[in-house]
Amino acid sequence: MAGSLKRAAGDSISEDQVLMRAMRDMNKPKFVYEDVPLFMGLIKDLFPKLEGKREVNKTLEAAVITYFKDNDYMHPNEEIFLK
């Protein structure tokens, strides 16, 4: 995963950012909702100077929202799109 992130971003992203994003993106979906803040705290402790901005696929996000609305599903917050 880290290699594909680095290849996609090229020189616009540092090695630390690649490692942090790979660790976050591969592990965060495996945690229950209540454990995510603890995990994100660990990531911040390991990479204190980095801000881990998430890239959201707007097309996918719009499709999920449409599906939720069409099928009377509720989503409690925007975290669902970042997992």
PyMOL CGO cylinders between C-alpha atoms (Angstrom):
from pymol import cmd
from pymol.cgo import CYLINDER

trace = [
    CYLINDER, 0.00, 0.00, 0.00, 2.77, 2.47, 0.89, 0.3, 1, 1, 1, 1, 1, 1,
    CYLINDER, 2.77, 2.47, 0.89, 4.45, 1.88, -2.46, 0.3, 1, 1, 1, 1, 1, 1,
    CYLINDER, 4.45, 1.88, -2.46, 1.31, 2.58, -4.44, 0.3, 1, 1, 1, 1, 1, 1,
    CYLINDER, 1.31, 2.58, -4.44, 0.68, 5.75, -2.41, 0.3, 1, 1, 1, 1, 1, 1,
    CYLINDER, 0.68, 5.75, -2.41, 4.20, 6.99, -3.09, 0.3, 1, 1, 1, 1, 1, 1,
    CYLINDER, 4.20, 6.99, -3.09, 3.99, 6.19, -6.79, 0.3, 1, 1, 1, 1, 1, 1,
    CYLINDER, 3.99, 6.19, -6.79, 0.63, 7.95, -7.11, 0.3, 1, 1, 1, 1, 1, 1,
    CYLINDER, 0.63, 7.95, -7.11, 1.76, 11.07, -5.24, 0.3, 1, 1, 1, 1, 1, 1,
    CYLINDER, 1.76, 11.07, -5.24, 5.29, 11.24, -6.63, 0.3, 1, 1, 1, 1, 1, 1,
    CYLINDER, 5.29, 11.24, -6.63, 7.54, 13.80, -4.96, 0.3, 1, 1, 1, 1, 1, 1,
    CYLINDER, 7.54, 13.80, -4.96, 4.64, 15.84, -3.58, 0.3, 1, 1, 1, 1, 1, 1,
    CYLINDER, 4.64, 15.84, -3.58, 4.48, 13.72, -0.41, 0.3, 1, 1, 1, 1, 1, 1,
    CYLINDER, 4.48, 13.72, -0.41, 7.21, 12.87, 2.10, 0.3, 1, 1, 1, 1, 1, 1,
    CYLINDER, 7.21, 12.87, 2.10, 8.18, 9.36, 3.20, 0.3, 1, 1, 1, 1, 1, 1,
    CYLINDER, 8.18, 9.36, 3.20, 6.77, 10.09, 6.67, 0.3, 1, 1, 1, 1, 1, 1,
    CYLINDER, 6.77, 10.09, 6.67, 3.42, 11.07, 5.19, 0.3, 1, 1, 1, 1, 1, 1,
    CYLINDER, 3.42, 11.07, 5.19, 3.35, 7.93, 3.07, 0.3, 1, 1, 1, 1, 1, 1,
    CYLINDER, 3.35, 7.93, 3.07, 4.07, 5.73, 6.08, 0.3, 1, 1, 1, 1, 1, 1,
    CYLINDER, 4.07, 5.73, 6.08, 1.51, 7.52, 8.27, 0.3, 1, 1, 1, 1, 1, 1,
    CYLINDER, 1.51, 7.52, 8.27, -1.22, 7.33, 5.62, 0.3, 1, 1, 1, 1, 1, 1,
    CYLINDER, -1.22, 7.33, 5.62, -0.53, 3.67, 4.91, 0.3, 1, 1, 1, 1, 1, 1,
    CYLINDER, -0.53, 3.67, 4.91, -0.66, 2.76, 8.60, 0.3, 1, 1, 1, 1, 1, 1,
    CYLINDER, -0.66, 2.76, 8.60, -3.83, 4.78, 9.14, 0.3, 1, 1, 1, 1, 1, 1,
    CYLINDER, -3.83, 4.78, 9.14, -5.65, 3.64, 6.01, 0.3, 1, 1, 1, 1, 1, 1,
    CYLINDER, -5.65, 3.64, 6.01, -4.84, -0.04, 6.49, 0.3, 1, 1, 1, 1, 1, 1,
    CYLINDER, -4.84, -0.04, 6.49, -5.69, -0.22, 10.20, 0.3, 1, 1, 1, 1, 1, 1,
    CYLINDER, -5.69, -0.22, 10.20, -8.46, 2.29, 10.90, 0.3, 1, 1, 1, 1, 1, 1,
    CYLINDER, -8.46, 2.29, 10.90, -11.23, 0.30, 9.15, 0.3, 1, 1, 1, 1, 1, 1,
    CYLINDER, -11.23, 0.30, 9.15, -10.49, -2.68, 11.40, 0.3, 1, 1, 1, 1, 1, 1,
    CYLINDER, -10.49, -2.68, 11.40, -11.31, -0.85, 14.63, 0.3, 1, 1, 1, 1, 1, 1,
    CYLINDER, -11.31, -0.85, 14.63, -14.70, -0.48, 16.24, 0.3, 1, 1, 1, 1, 1, 1,
    CYLINDER, -14.70, -0.48, 16.24, -15.95, 3.10, 16.31, 0.3, 1, 1, 1, 1, 1, 1,
    CYLINDER, -15.95, 3.10, 16.31, -15.10, 3.62, 19.99, 0.3, 1, 1, 1, 1, 1, 1,
    CYLINDER, -15.10, 3.62, 19.99, -11.43, 2.67, 19.47, 0.3, 1, 1, 1, 1, 1, 1,
    CYLINDER, -11.43, 2.67, 19.47, -10.78, 5.04, 16.55, 0.3, 1, 1, 1, 1, 1, 1,
    CYLINDER, -10.78, 5.04, 16.55, -9.91, 8.07, 18.74, 0.3, 1, 1, 1, 1, 1, 1,
    CYLINDER, -9.91, 8.07, 18.74, -7.36, 5.98, 20.65, 0.3, 1, 1, 1, 1, 1, 1,
    CYLINDER, -7.36, 5.98, 20.65, -5.79, 4.75, 17.41, 0.3, 1, 1, 1, 1, 1, 1,
    CYLINDER, -5.79, 4.75, 17.41, -5.70, 8.25, 15.95, 0.3, 1, 1, 1, 1, 1, 1,
    CYLINDER, -5.70, 8.25, 15.95, -4.02, 9.43, 19.15, 0.3, 1, 1, 1, 1, 1, 1,
    CYLINDER, -4.02, 9.43, 19.15, -1.33, 6.81, 18.65, 0.3, 1, 1, 1, 1, 1, 1,
    CYLINDER, -1.33, 6.81, 18.65, -0.82, 7.96, 15.06, 0.3, 1, 1, 1, 1, 1, 1,
    CYLINDER, -0.82, 7.96, 15.06, -0.49, 11.57, 16.26, 0.3, 1, 1, 1, 1, 1, 1,
    CYLINDER, -0.49, 11.57, 16.26, 2.06, 10.45, 18.88, 0.3, 1, 1, 1, 1, 1, 1,
    CYLINDER, 2.06, 10.45, 18.88, 4.11, 8.63, 16.24, 0.3, 1, 1, 1, 1, 1, 1,
    CYLINDER, 4.11, 8.63, 16.24, 3.87, 11.46, 13.69, 0.3, 1, 1, 1, 1, 1, 1,
    CYLINDER, 3.87, 11.46, 13.69, 3.42, 14.67, 15.76, 0.3, 1, 1, 1, 1, 1, 1,
    CYLINDER, 3.42, 14.67, 15.76, 4.37, 17.09, 13.01, 0.3, 1, 1, 1, 1, 1, 1,
    CYLINDER, 4.37, 17.09, 13.01, 2.16, 15.59, 10.34, 0.3, 1, 1, 1, 1, 1, 1,
    CYLINDER, 2.16, 15.59, 10.34, -1.43, 16.43, 9.62, 0.3, 1, 1, 1, 1, 1, 1,
    CYLINDER, -1.43, 16.43, 9.62, -3.16, 13.43, 8.11, 0.3, 1, 1, 1, 1, 1, 1,
    CYLINDER, -3.16, 13.43, 8.11, -5.57, 14.92, 5.64, 0.3, 1, 1, 1, 1, 1, 1,
    CYLINDER, -5.57, 14.92, 5.64, -7.90, 12.42, 4.04, 0.3, 1, 1, 1, 1, 1, 1,
    CYLINDER, -7.90, 12.42, 4.04, -8.62, 12.40, 0.35, 0.3, 1, 1, 1, 1, 1, 1,
    CYLINDER, -8.62, 12.40, 0.35, -12.31, 11.77, -0.21, 0.3, 1, 1, 1, 1, 1, 1,
    CYLINDER, -12.31, 11.77, -0.21, -13.60, 10.33, -3.46, 0.3, 1, 1, 1, 1, 1, 1,
    CYLINDER, -13.60, 10.33, -3.46, -16.50, 12.74, -4.07, 0.3, 1, 1, 1, 1, 1, 1,
    CYLINDER, -16.50, 12.74, -4.07, -18.11, 10.49, -6.70, 0.3, 1, 1, 1, 1, 1, 1,
    CYLINDER, -18.11, 10.49, -6.70, -18.19, 7.56, -4.29, 0.3, 1, 1, 1, 1, 1, 1,
    CYLINDER, -18.19, 7.56, -4.29, -19.40, 9.77, -1.45, 0.3, 1, 1, 1, 1, 1, 1,
    CYLINDER, -19.40, 9.77, -1.45, -22.31, 11.09, -3.56, 0.3, 1, 1, 1, 1, 1, 1,
    CYLINDER, -22.31, 11.09, -3.56, -23.24, 7.54, -4.60, 0.3, 1, 1, 1, 1, 1, 1,
    CYLINDER, -23.24, 7.54, -4.60, -23.25, 6.33, -0.99, 0.3, 1, 1, 1, 1, 1, 1,
    CYLINDER, -23.25, 6.33, -0.99, -25.39, 9.26, 0.17, 0.3, 1, 1, 1, 1, 1, 1,
    CYLINDER, -25.39, 9.26, 0.17, -27.84, 8.63, -2.66, 0.3, 1, 1, 1, 1, 1, 1,
    CYLINDER, -27.84, 8.63, -2.66, -28.00, 4.93, -1.79, 0.3, 1, 1, 1, 1, 1, 1,
    CYLINDER, -28.00, 4.93, -1.79, -28.56, 5.71, 1.88, 0.3, 1, 1, 1, 1, 1, 1,
    CYLINDER, -28.56, 5.71, 1.88, -31.38, 8.15, 1.09, 0.3, 1, 1, 1, 1, 1, 1,
    CYLINDER, -31.38, 8.15, 1.09, -33.02, 5.83, -1.43, 0.3, 1, 1, 1, 1, 1, 1,
    CYLINDER, -33.02, 5.83, -1.43, -33.02, 2.93, 1.05, 0.3, 1, 1, 1, 1, 1, 1,
    CYLINDER, -33.02, 2.93, 1.05, -33.95, 4.90, 4.19, 0.3, 1, 1, 1, 1, 1, 1,
    CYLINDER, -33.95, 4.90, 4.19, -30.58, 4.33, 5.86, 0.3, 1, 1, 1, 1, 1, 1,
    CYLINDER, -30.58, 4.33, 5.86, -29.16, 6.83, 8.28, 0.3, 1, 1, 1, 1, 1, 1,
    CYLINDER, -29.16, 6.83, 8.28, -25.53, 7.69, 8.76, 0.3, 1, 1, 1, 1, 1, 1,
    CYLINDER, -25.53, 7.69, 8.76, -24.67, 9.28, 12.11, 0.3, 1, 1, 1, 1, 1, 1,
    CYLINDER, -24.67, 9.28, 12.11, -21.71, 11.34, 10.91, 0.3, 1, 1, 1, 1, 1, 1,
    CYLINDER, -21.71, 11.34, 10.91, -19.28, 11.86, 8.10, 0.3, 1, 1, 1, 1, 1, 1,
    CYLINDER, -19.28, 11.86, 8.10, -16.78, 9.36, 9.57, 0.3, 1, 1, 1, 1, 1, 1,
    CYLINDER, -16.78, 9.36, 9.57, -18.39, 6.65, 7.44, 0.3, 1, 1, 1, 1, 1, 1,
    CYLINDER, -18.39, 6.65, 7.44, -16.82, 8.19, 4.35, 0.3, 1, 1, 1, 1, 1, 1,
    CYLINDER, -16.82, 8.19, 4.35, -13.34, 8.17, 5.84, 0.3, 1, 1, 1, 1, 1, 1,
    CYLINDER, -13.34, 8.17, 5.84, -13.19, 4.54, 6.88, 0.3, 1, 1, 1, 1, 1, 1,
]
cmd.load_cgo(trace, "trace")
